[in-house]
Amino acid sequence: KKKKKKTPVTVTLVSFFVVGLLPQTKMWGKHVGLPLLRIVSVALFLLSATALLRTPSMVLDAGKSHSVDGVELVNLVTIDDEKFAEMNEVLKKVEPPKILVWLKQCAEKYGLNVVQFTSFGPSGMCIMDIMTKSRFNVPVVFVDTLHHFKETLDLVEESKKAFQREVVVMRPKNAHTCEEFESQYGKELWNTNPELYQYATKVEPTWRALKQLDVDVWITGRRRSQGGQRGVLPILERTGEGTIKVNPLAFWDWGEVWEYIHKCEVPYNHLLDQGYKSVGDVHSTAPVDSAASERDGRWKGKKQSECGMHTFTLSDLQSHALDVRNSNNDCEHGVSNGKGDKEEL
């Protein structure tokens, strides 16, 4: 490799020597070969100059193994807390597309297994578009609670075609329909036991996806401007289970998200044109007026702002798993959809 780096310089020096010195000697002074020599030497000089001009870009490419736009590449899983905090401070000043390019380089350098989790809301659609354009084509995980709006499910199918991305659909254990879910837990579990409902429809499928996909890093679309617990959201988060969350849009607001969607013609849920600002399950989502906060339409009238997917702990999993076993002794890992595809684990 060292010899290759020196080659352009060596060739250039030889060219200068041939162009500048040989034609001055008596040996070449009156020979017919002089014009031909000059043509050859000038051509050699131009080729070597081109090689020299390419050298900085080659050095820059090599530098990608150390940083992207001045942001150091690190192994997010193994760095200590001090370095983790330092990276968060640095990334505050970096735009989301560059954060994702940086993450792609980190993943490639350190062999990190990355996925994107999304409910196909506006933020998630922006991230999917940015990642596709950056050729950062990691699996997209969608947790299907079996209680989504038809418009949401339609957007999932539209996105598969538009972005040509692998979408892994995770559903509650042993259930592919609302009827199958109700046969295990009874009707309106979200009213009779809200915590168990969150566990069965969001937390357990998320945990199962992380384990079965062997995830190191998961990308989310959460933002500070969504309020509640998200108001102090950092770019990078460590979970108690050892995985890393990356929130590239943490510092974007509602307006910036929609500016990107309109500018780049990104698909979005058509319910957002009908007064909804955040779309979740049918039974817990309502339209709001234009002045309302983004997540005001979720769990309206209840003291709840999160589904549990981003707040669960290992102890939560263990305690709720016991509730599930007591509720249904035949609770196995996710079943095949019978179609032979890879939509569900």
Secondary structure, DSSP 8 states (H G I E B T S, - for coil): -HHHHHHHHHHHHHHHHHHHTGGGSHHHHT-THHHHHHHHHHHHHHHHHHHHHHHHHHHHHHHTTTEETTEE---TTTS-HHHHHHHHHHHTTS-HHHHHHHHHHHHHHHT--EEEE--S-HHHHHHHHHHHHTT----EEEE--S-B-HHHHHHHHHHHHHH---EEEE--TT-SSHHHHHHHH-TTHHHH-HHHHHIIIIIHHHHHHHHHTT-SEEE----GGG-GGGGG--SEEE-TTS-EEE-TTTT--HHHHHHHHHHHT----GGGGTT-SS--BGGGB----TTS-TTTTBSTTSS----STTT--HHHHHHHHHHHHHH-TT--S----SSSSSS--
